[in-house]
Amino acid sequence: MRNFLEPIFAEALEKSVDLEPENESLNIENPKGLFQELVLKNGTDVPRYKTEKCGGSEHEPSFISRVFVANRLYGEGQGGSKKEAEKCAAENALSKLRQRRLI
């Protein structure tokens, strides 16, 4: 399945992601949306986020989120809110695809 999905992800990400030339970091306005779009274009399961509080105080909590597709971990992120942690997890998943030279 990996051999099938990777070329499709690579092609879609290549068209959708802007790279900053000086450090080649991902510059994505909506990483969760982009990751979901790529997954759904391939007819696989929708991305699922598992987010839990991992520390911090009541006023400054810390959350960790993991994004899975078909029970496979694609990315992980941490943030001060569930939304921020999920965004970081999606960015991490997209970054991993880029590191594998799929984008």
N, C-alpha and C positions, 0 to 999 in steps of 0.2 A: 504494500500500500504506500510505503514511503517513496518508492521510486515513481509512483504515479502522482503523488501530491506535490513533491518538491518542485518539479518543473512548472507546474501550474501556479504554485505560490510565487515562484521566482518571476514569472512573466507578469503576473498581476501586480506584485510589489514594485517591479521595475517601472511600471507605468504610473504608480500611485504615490511613491515616496520621493520627497525632495531631500537631497543630501547637501549639507553645508560643506563647501570645498575645503575649508581650512582644517576641519577635524573629521569630516565625513560622518558626523553623527546624524541620527535620524531626526528629521524635523517634520513631525506629524501633528496636525491639529486635533484629530480624533482617532487615537490609536485603537481604542476598543471597536469603533465602527469599522475601521480599515481591516482589522484582524477578523472581525465577524464577516465582513463582506468577502474576504478571501476564502474563508472556510466555507461559507454558504455557496459560493460559486463552484466549489468542488463537490457539492452534494453530500458533504459529510455532516456529522452532528454539529449542532451549534456549540460555540464555546460556552463552557460553564465555569463560573468563578466561585471559588470557595474562599470566603473571607472571614477572618476571625480576629478578635482583639488579641494583641500579643504583648501588651504592656502599656506603659505610660500611666498618667494619672487620670482621674475622672474628667478633669478639665482639658487635658492634653493627651488623649488616648493615641495609641499606635496600633495600626492594623497591618496584617500581612494577608496578601491575596495570591492565590494560585489559579492560573487559567488552564483548563483541560479541554481537549477535544477528543471525543471517543475514549475517555478515561486515560488519555496520555497527557502528561504534564508538558505544557509548551512554554510557560513563563511564570515568573514570581515577582512580586513587588511589595513595597512597604510604603505606608503613608499615614497621615494624620486623620484620615477619614476612610471609610470603606470605598468611596468613589475614587479617591486619590490612589489607594492601594491597587484597585482594579485597573486603573489607567496605567500605573507603573508595571503591572503584570503584563498587560497587552504590549506596552513598549518593549519590555524584556523579551517577549515572544517574537516580536518583529525584529528586534536586534539580533536574536539568535539565528533567525533565518538569514539575515544579512551577513553574519559572521560565517555562515556556512557557504557564503558566496552565492546565495540564491537570489539576492537582489543587488 
